[in-house]
Amino acid sequence: MAEGEAKTVEFPAEAHRFGRGFLRDIWYFAALAGDLKPGKLQRYEILGEPVLIGRTRKGEVYGLRDVCPHRAAPLSAGRLVAEPGGGEAVECPYHGWRFRTDGACSAIPSLAGDQAVDIGRIRVRRYPVVESQGLVFVWMSSDPRGEGEPDQPPPTFPGIVGGAPKLVDRMVFDSHIDHAVVGLMDPAHGPYVHQNWWWRSPASQHEKAKIFEPREAGFAMVRHPPSKNSYAYKVLGGAPATEIVFRLPGLRYEHIEVGPRQVLSLTCLTPLNETATRITQIMWSDHPAFTLLRPFIAQGARKFLRQDAAMVNLQNQGLAYDPALLWIDDADRQAKWYQALKREWTASRREHRPFANPVEGGVLRWRS
């Protein structure tokens, strides 16, 4: 490649197809900051890739491909050791090869003194990892050699108040991230999937109209009073106003304000591979209800997530036959926006140009 020539990156054709492939050159949620303890090595699967994410004893987070290039042992099964000249390295449990947190090999113990091997040319892939607002994000590059660096900061969220999260719940959906995202943003399934006395029922359905607008790499249902048949909001008292935002690749949050008090419910979808997506539900609040009613709120949130998971498993019986999906009017408009956002993200990265949000927004109407 000539000096100064732009590097061309090949994006897989399925990168923006619904139910196929994954978005690249974007931050994915990996863990809560509290999950990463100094010196501990943790293995994750993200986009079908094995990723070691750890924290040095000085507190810095890092990410490496969790495969030793020597004999393919997982580096996460090894240990973090001090380097003779300073710094730290991950030591493979099989033969003791060491890799610094930037991916460079620093030691091969089996080499004899007269064996001239340039270990500086041996590397494992390094994944850019950032800790922000108590959350850990990993940048998944489109560069197959793993050389792509982030050109944007990780997402930030309003309403992260009151220190540590009040609630955290995790589970894995047996689903591609696209089906999990569309299920998450679907406004019409609630009365059928979430039939709880404290939420709503099919008998309570009525027509709704909400204003939507484009937001950074996504869209928002602009701030509004909760629906009158959403009983769970009543525990907050006062006159709550809520805003619901979605942004690529799979982040949805609801920010509720009740006077000076706030609630943030953040759902992070992290694709493990083509058929599994990890769902992490996190809630922060300085509202007294989360102190007085925390066990009941936690139980309700967990039940919601498991009801969704049960429907995903049921839906998989039909998806096994790869049917065409029929999406109707405003109730499915958010799902169509999601597809448009994916297409534009992939096109903008391939063409080396700024992302242009394709969402026009407006008023959407549906019954639920």
N, C-alpha and C positions, 0 to 999 in steps of 0.2 A: 504494500500500500504506500503510495507516494506521501511525502511529508505534507502535512496540512490537509490531506484528504479526509473527509468525514467518514467515520466508520459506519458501515451499514449493518444493522441488526435485523436478522430474520425473525419475524414474529410468526408463531404457528398459525395456520389458517383457522384453527378452532379456538383461538385466543378469545374471540368475542362471540362465539356461537353459544346459544343457550344450552346449558347442561354439558358443555364440553370445554376443556382447557381452563386456563386461569389468566387473570390479568397480571402483567409484569411491570417492572419499574414503578413500584408502588409499595407503600408501607402496610404490612400486615401486623395485626395485634398478635403478640406471642405469649405474654405472661404479665402478671402483676409484679410490680417491683419487689414486693415482699416474698414472692416465690423464689427469688434468686438470692441465695445465701453466699457470703464470701467464701471462696474456695470450693464451692460445690459445683459439680458438672451435671447439667441436665439435658436430656435428649428430647427433642421435639421432631415431629414430622410436619412439614409445611410445604404445600404444593407437591407432595410426593417426594420431597427431598429430606434427608436426615440432617438435622441441624442441632449442633451442640450450642447451647446458650449458657453462659456462666458469668460469674462476677469475681473479679480479682479480689485479693485481700485488701486492696486499697479502695475497693468499692466500684471499680469501673466494669461496665457490662461489655460483653463481646460475643461474637458468634462465629463458629467454624463448621465446615462440613464434617459430619460425625462419622467419617470413614478414614481410617489410616491408609495412606497410599501404598504402604508396604504390603500388608496382608489383609487389609479390609476390616480389621477389628474396630469396633466403635470406640472412638476416643473418649466418649462420655463415661466409659467403664474404667478409665484410668484415674489420674489424679492431677491436681494442679501443684506444680513444684516451683521452687525459687530457682532462678537462673544464676549461674556463678557471677556474671557481670551485672546483675541487677535485673529487675523485671521478673515475670513469671511465665511458665510454659505448661502446656498440657502434655502429660507423659502417657503414651500408649501403654495399655496393660499387657500387650503381647510381647514386645521386644524393647520397650523403653524408648522408642523414638520420641523426640520432643518437638512440639510446635508452639511457637510464640503466639500470642493472641492476635497478631496480625497475619497468621497463617504460615509464616516462614519456619522451616525446619531448623532447629538449633543444635540437635545432637542425634547421633546414631551410635549407641554404645557398642554395637558388634564390630565396628570398624577397627582394624588393627592400625598401629601407628604409621605404617608405610603405605596404607591404602588411600590413594588420593581421590576421594569422592567430594565433589563440590556440593556439600549439603545445602548451601545457600540457594541453589537452583530448585530445591524440592519444596513444594508448598502444598497446603490444603486450602480449599476455597474459604475465604473470609466473607462473612455476611455483615454488612453494616447494621449495627444494633444501637438503638437510642432509648434512653429512659426519659419519660416526660409525664408529668402529672401523676406519678405513681404507676404508670403503665409502661410496658416494654414493647417496642415495635421493631420488626426486622424488615429490611429492604430486600425485596426479591427482584433481582435484576433480570433483564432480558438477555444479557450477555452470557452465552453458554460457558464462557471461561470464568465467569464470576467477577469480572473486572469493573462492572458498572457501579458507579458511585451515586448516592442520592443527589438530586438536584432540587429538592424541596424538603421542608421540615415535616415531621410527623404531624398528624392532626391533633388539635387541641379542643377541649370541651368546656362549656360553661357549667357552673354549678357544682364543681368538685370542691365541696366544703366539708368542714367538720373532721378533718384528718383522714383516718383510714376508712375504707368503705364500710357501710353498715351491713351490707349483704353481698355475698358472692356465691354464685351457683354455676356449676359447669356440667356439661354433658356432651356426648357426641351423637349427632344425627347421622343416620345411615343415608346420606344424601349428598349430591354435588352441591357446592355452595350456591349455585343459581337457584335451585329449588328451595333451599333454606332461606335465601334472601327474599324471594317472592312470597313464601309463606309468612315471613316475618312482617312484611309491609302490607299484606292482604287485609283490607278493611272490612271484608264481608264475612269472614269465617267465624268471628267471635261468638255470635249467638249459638252456633252449632258445635264448635269444638270446645269452647270454654263455657259449658253450661254449669255455672256455679251460682249458688243462691246470693253470694255477695258480689256478683258481677252483673250478669244479664242473662236473658233467656230468649228463645225465638219469639216468644209472645210479646217481648218488649221492643221489637224492631220498629224503627221509624226512619223517615228519610232524613239524610244529613247532607249538608253542603259545607265544604271547607275550602279555604283559600290556600293555594300552593304557589311557591315561587322557587326559582333556581337558587342553589347555594353552591359553595365550593365543592366541585366534584360530586354533586348530588342535588338534593332538593329538600324543601321543608314544607310541612303543614304549619302555616304561620300561627302565632300565638292566639289562643282562643279559650273560652271556658269549656271544660269537659262536657261531654254529652250528659244529659240528665239521667239517662239509664245506665250510666257507668257508676255504680254504687260505691266502688272501692275508693273513689276520690273523696267521698264524704268524710272519711276518717281524718282528712287533713283540715277540715273545717274552713272557715273564712270563704273567700272567693278565689279558688285556684285558677290559674291561667297556665295553659300548657302549650309547648311548642315541640313538634316531633320532626326530627331531621334524619335523613339518610345520606350517607356519602360512601363512595367507592373506597375499598373493594367490598366491604360488608360490615359497615358500622351504622348502627341506628341508636339514636338517643332521644329520650323524652325529658325535657327540662321543664319542671313545674315550679311556679312561683306562687307562694301564698303570703301576701304581704312581704315582710322582710325575709321570710324563710324560703328555702329552696330544696328541691328534690331533683336529683339527676339519676335516671335509669339508663344505663348504657349496655347495649348488647353488641358483642363483638363476634363476628363469624370468621373463623380461621379454617381454611380448607386443609385437611390433612392429606387428602388425595382425591381422586376422581369420585369416590363413593362414600366419603366420610368428611363431616364438617364439625369442628368443635365449636360449641356455643358457650360463651362466657357472659353471664349476666351479672352486672355490678351496679350497686346502688350506693349513692352518697346522699346525705341529708343533714341539715341542722334543725330539722323539724322535731319537736318533742314526741310526735307520734312514733318515731322510729326508736325511741327509748322505751316508751310505754307499751307499744304494740309490736315490737320487733319480732317476737316468735310467730305471731299471726301473719304479719306481712311476709316474713320469710317463707312460711308454709304456703301462702297463696302464690307467691312468685314461683316457687318450685313446682307447684301443681300446674300452673300455666305452662311452664316449659315442658313438662312431661306430657301434657295433653297435646302440645304441638308435636312432640316426638312420636307419640302414638299415631297421629295422623300422617306423619311422614312415612312411617312403616307401612301404614295402610295404602298410602299413595304409591309406594314402591311396587305394589302388586300390579298396578296399571302401567307404571312407567317401564316395567320390564319388557313391555311390548313396543316401546319407542313410539308412542302415538303422537300425532300432531295435537297441539294444545290450542283450544279455542278460548281466546280472551275477549271479554265483552265490555265495551263502554267504560265509564269512569271508574268502576270498581276495580278494573284491571289496568287502568292508565299508569299507575306507578310501576307496575311490572314492565310495561312498554318503555317507560322512561329509563328503567334500569338497563334494558337491552341497548337503548340508544346511547346511554352513558358509556357502556362497555365498548361499543363500536367506536365512539369518538375517542375514548382514552387510547385504545390500541392504534387508531389511525394517527393521532397526534404524536405518539411516541415513535411510530414508524417513519413519519414524515418530518420529524425534528421541528415541530412547531408547537406553539402554546395550545393547551386544551381549551376548546370552545364549548361551553356547556350547551347541549342541545335541548334542555328542558325549557319550555316556554312558560309553564305555570298557568295559573287561572283557577277558576272554581270547579271543583269536582263534586259530583253528587252521586249518592248511593244509598241503599237501605241496609241498616244493620241494627 
